[in-house]
Amino acid sequence: MELDVRGDVCPYPMMKAVQAMKKLKGAEEVVVITDHAPCLETIPPQAPRHGYQCQIEQTGSPEWRITLTPNGGAS
Amino acid sequence: MSKRPGLAAMVDGLSPPRAVELAEESGGVVVDVRSERDFARSHPQGALSLRFSERGLADRLATVLDPATPVVLIAGLPDQLDAAVAQLRAGGFTVLGFVRGGFSGWNDAYLPIASFAEVRPPQLAEGERAPDLTVVDVREPMEWETGHVPGAVLIPLGDLRRRLDELPRSGPIALICEAGIRSSTAASILEGAGFSELLNAPDGTAGFRKAGLPMHYTRDEDS
């Protein structure tokens, strides 16, 4: 699932990412595209709480791709 | 009153005194969409701080204001004004108009202004902060659980208006969130409710974390 949350600010990007992880329950990865730097702090700590790992890639200035991968890979 | 081209000619530019009058007549509020830094420096007294965002502006406002409450906007940039009007109307808010000349116009009209002091991470650290300082964290519980300023109290922004009686009426109150945006909104709500000695923490919990200052976690408090 891809969540393009560019333009959103706290707390919505994090809340949308958590909502997606809860909904998918590890069935697939969640990719969050954001231009709000504070998400780099708020989303990663939520990943392990929902069985996901987090990777961040800077794709623009400012823009990031946050990939949330289910522990053990998507089932 | 005048219309601004580019604003879909659907919203009135109001002289600052007329903006005040209209807000009072309609039971509305002045919403300031400038940055939290500009707002802290100086803002219309009693205005609500809601830093502009390209998306989600109406949802953010609805967290702290009944959509039945009419709004008068004050903005820094014309493009932001246009987008703010469109977002708020799409979200069900009534936008009565905008303050012509923005905050400069307000200031030039000698209308009441206010400011907030800003507080930096070391001033919030345990053992360093003023003994009478109350620190209010307005993030969501799931953010709070991943670390917060020791000794802070959690009151999520959306709950703040109905929990005002939990806060001291004297002594300084510092508002903190993740990055200074929600805490600026919170400080403006408290100002509107008659609190004084308000401080915003523009660096937020992120700044506290980056400064390497010890944080508390929910599990520390449970044990």
Interface residues (C-beta under 8 A of the other chain):
Chain A: V5 R6 G7 D8 V9 C10 P11 Y12 M14 M15 V18 A37 P38 E41 T42 P45 Q46 R49
Chain B: R51 S53 E54 R55 G56 D59 R60 R139 E140 M142 E143 T146 G147 C177 E178 A179 I181 R182 G204 T205 A206 R209
